[in-house]
């Protein structure tokens, strides 16, 4: 039996291990953190394409702690409704997009991976890896090493695996936006639970969704032209910054922020316009390590879940590992680069100037809402949510 070394035990790593297991390939997952990451991250929405990938692997239940997010509403900072439409299609069984904390998804996937006898090892930070064309050896910071038939980098935006595969790979591209957020309680807004509300403010962007328990989950994207340092981020008075940026915008933004006791430390957002090499010899990257999309795309987790299934399926169909890698890249690169480009375009509109806001609010969105005002109508973004929910259909998709 082939054995894979998987670098990274976040969301993509364990799912990749379980996908490989279905393909008849054993694996060990190596994580640089000395502990698990139950309390790391905010929340995310898994669109129906990401759910389809989970369905292929029998992991649909890992989203049970989340809640349905079937619809979106977009308004301007002046309070004008710009668009209202479904958050992707509704599946035949009634499923729609689902919002969940990153921690809950991480814990559910980790628990399921351990239940399926996936070996996850912590405090194993990858330093280097070499391949002789038949096997690959990984070297870790603790002085240990491991040998496998292939190595998969699911190690995210700052991927060490990517650097090993291609030392000329460009760095992640700063999008010019900071992200923060939190959970507000004790406030009632006139918004139905599960409707994602997006507000294009005069100076920044705000999104919120009401949980069924009436708490309000929210995030904000703030323009920051120069990439900040970690020290600058930690020293930032983010509450004051939010209050200033959204002071002239209508809606419940300031009340939501005021009812949030703990604000997430802001962080910069990044994407990759194009990573030139996804694999070399017996080593390959997937998920954010290969194609980090701006959070504006709302597809980061879903694309990683898709990657895991497609790679595992390719490894069952191609006679050689490198042949499977080639097939994987041929199938995935056009799709993910299209998502990255779309996310970048969406992100740019969040920090538009006065002229850009006029064009966005009075030209682009009126046209957009005319084409996407209800379920059942032609959806120009249907491609974004299109992924098969069966193992056999993955490679023919």
Secondary structure as UniProt FT lines:
FT   STRAND          3..7
FT   HELIX           12..22
FT   TURN            23..24
FT   STRAND          26..30
FT   TURN            38..39
FT   STRAND          43..46
FT   HELIX           48..56
FT   TURN            57..58
FT   HELIX           60..63
FT   TURN            64..65
FT   STRAND          67..68
FT   STRAND          71..76
FT   TURN            77..78
FT   STRAND          81..86
FT   TURN            92..93
FT   STRAND          98..101
FT   HELIX           102..115
FT   TURN            116..117
FT   STRAND          119..121
FT   STRAND          126..131
FT   STRAND          136..140
FT   TURN            141..142
FT   STRAND          145..148
FT   STRAND          150..153
FT   TURN            157..158
FT   HELIX           160..165
FT   TURN            167..168
FT   STRAND          173..184
FT   TURN            193..194
FT   STRAND          195..200
FT   STRAND          204..210
FT   TURN            212..213
FT   STRAND          216..223
FT   HELIX           230..235
FT   HELIX           238..245
FT   TURN            246..248
FT   HELIX           253..258
FT   STRAND          267..271
FT   STRAND          279..280
FT   TURN            281..282
FT   STRAND          283..285
FT   HELIX           288..291
FT   HELIX           295..297
FT   HELIX           300..317
FT   HELIX           321..350
FT   HELIX           354..359
FT   HELIX           360..364
FT   HELIX           365..371
FT   TURN            375..376
FT   TURN            380..381
FT   HELIX           382..385
FT   HELIX           391..393
FT   TURN            394..396
//
